[in-house]
Amino acid sequence: MTALIDATLARFALFGMLGFGVDVSVLYLGLLAGLGPYAARLLSFLAAAAFTWLCNRRYTFSPAAEPSVVEWLRYLGAVSLGGAVNYGSYAACIAASASCARVPALGVAIGSIAGLALNFLVSKHFVFRR
């Protein structure tokens, strides 16, 4: 049982790291498009959430049901709790640190780590429960 939890958490963390890449990429694209750091971050969060939902439903939790809009909305709502922690950490870093303001990816990294554990528990027990 412990090995299964560890493997599940490892896959969740792996897709979270890949989601971080999506998050930062979309953040910088949003900034290049003229969005401010906060609006670009909201867009990047949604892109990363879509990516991680697809990966986690397929490879981490493997639910029997087909993907659905309801599941996507449940996932988005659930990870919004972790997302709030993530975004709050990001916003605090941008506001408090000149380094984070110059390199917003640092704030994304800090926010991602802060939201990881909460998102895993919510995903496992609420979104993809068997």
LOZAZA-967071 format. One record per residue (C-alpha): residue number from 0; x, y negated, z. Coordinates in steps of 0.05 Angstrom, whole numbers. Example, Ala and Ser with C-alpha at 12.3 -4.5 7.8 and 13.67 -1.06 7.14 Angstrom:
(0,(246,90,156))
(1,(273,21,143))
% end
This chain:
(0,(0,0,0))
(1,(56,-49,18))
(2,(91,-34,-49))
(3,(27,-50,-86))
(4,(19,-116,-49))
(5,(92,-133,-63))
(6,(85,-116,-137))
(7,(21,-155,-142))
(8,(51,-215,-107))
(9,(114,-210,-151))
(10,(72,-211,-215))
(11,(30,-268,-187))
(12,(94,-307,-172))
(13,(124,-291,-240))
(14,(62,-318,-276))
(15,(64,-377,-229))
(16,(135,-392,-251))
(17,(115,-386,-324))
(18,(55,-430,-308))
(19,(104,-480,-278))
(20,(136,-484,-347))
(21,(68,-496,-379))
(22,(53,-548,-325))
(23,(117,-587,-335))
(24,(113,-583,-411))
(25,(42,-610,-413))
(26,(60,-663,-360))
(27,(116,-690,-403))
(28,(73,-687,-466))
(29,(20,-727,-429))
(30,(71,-778,-406))
(31,(97,-784,-478))
(32,(25,-795,-501))
(33,(19,-854,-454))
(34,(-18,-823,-396))
(35,(5,-844,-327))
(36,(38,-794,-281))
(37,(-26,-777,-244))
(38,(-72,-768,-305))
(39,(-18,-728,-341))
(40,(-12,-684,-279))
(41,(-87,-669,-278))
(42,(-83,-648,-351))
(43,(-21,-606,-339))
(44,(-54,-572,-279))
(45,(-114,-551,-322))
(46,(-68,-523,-376))
(47,(-27,-484,-325))
(48,(-90,-458,-291))
(49,(-116,-432,-357))
(50,(-50,-398,-372))
(51,(-43,-366,-303))
(52,(-116,-343,-303))
(53,(-107,-306,-368))
(54,(-41,-274,-345))
(55,(-64,-256,-275))
(56,(-130,-227,-297))
(57,(-95,-183,-349))
(58,(-30,-162,-313))
(59,(-35,-177,-239))
(60,(-106,-159,-217))
(61,(-134,-122,-278))
(62,(-208,-130,-263))
(63,(-254,-81,-298))
(64,(-301,-135,-323))
(65,(-290,-174,-387))
(66,(-266,-246,-380))
(67,(-324,-295,-372))
(68,(-337,-369,-365))
(69,(-364,-354,-295))
(70,(-299,-320,-275))
(71,(-258,-377,-305))
(72,(-298,-428,-266))
(73,(-293,-386,-203))
(74,(-217,-382,-213))
(75,(-212,-457,-227))
(76,(-253,-473,-166))
(77,(-213,-425,-123))
(78,(-145,-449,-145))
(79,(-168,-520,-138))
(80,(-157,-511,-64))
(81,(-85,-493,-77))
(82,(-86,-545,-132))
(83,(-106,-599,-82))
(84,(-46,-579,-38))
(85,(-3,-577,-101))
(86,(-27,-645,-127))
(87,(-23,-677,-58))
(88,(48,-654,-50))
(89,(65,-678,-120))
(90,(33,-747,-108))
(91,(68,-754,-41))
(92,(135,-738,-73))
(93,(125,-786,-131))
(94,(104,-842,-83))
(95,(158,-829,-31))
(96,(218,-810,-73))
(97,(252,-849,-128))
(98,(284,-784,-151))
(99,(216,-751,-159))
(100,(189,-813,-194))
(101,(247,-809,-244))
(102,(242,-733,-251))
(103,(169,-714,-241))
(104,(186,-640,-250))
(105,(214,-642,-179))
(106,(146,-661,-152))
(107,(113,-607,-194))
(108,(161,-555,-165))
(109,(149,-577,-93))
(110,(74,-577,-105))
(111,(75,-509,-139))
(112,(111,-477,-80))
(113,(62,-509,-32))
(114,(1,-481,-69))
(115,(28,-411,-85))
(116,(8,-373,-22))
(117,(-61,-403,-18))
(118,(-75,-390,-92))
(119,(-52,-317,-86))
(120,(-98,-303,-27))
(121,(-158,-337,-58))
(122,(-146,-302,-125))
(123,(-138,-234,-94))
(124,(-196,-237,-46))
(125,(-246,-281,-82))
(126,(-235,-285,-157))
(127,(-209,-216,-176))
(128,(-234,-173,-119))
(129,(-254,-103,-139))
% end
